[in-house]
């Protein structure tokens, strides 16, 4: 049971990191213009 929670947490962390880096890249690109 706990490994399922661990898998869900790692997926959330990975997708959260991806979304944050994409958002940061978009924000930086808008400031550059």
N, C-alpha and C positions, 0 to 999 in steps of 0.2 A: 504493500500500500504506500509506504513512504517513498519508494522509488518513483511512483507515478507523480507524486507531488513534486519531487526533485526535478523530474523531466519537465513538468509544466512550468516550474520556476525558471529553469534554464532557457526554455523557449521564450518565455516572457522577457527575460533579461536580454537575450539575443535580439529579439524583435524591437525591444525598447531602445537598445543601443543603435540599431540600424535606423530607426525612426529619428532618434536624436541627431545622429550624424547627418542624415539627409536634411533635416530641418536646419541644422547649423550651416550646412553648405548653401542652402537656399538663402538664408539670412545674410550670409557673407557675400554671396553673389549680388544680392539686391543692394547692399551697402557699397559694393565696388562700383556699381553704375551710378 
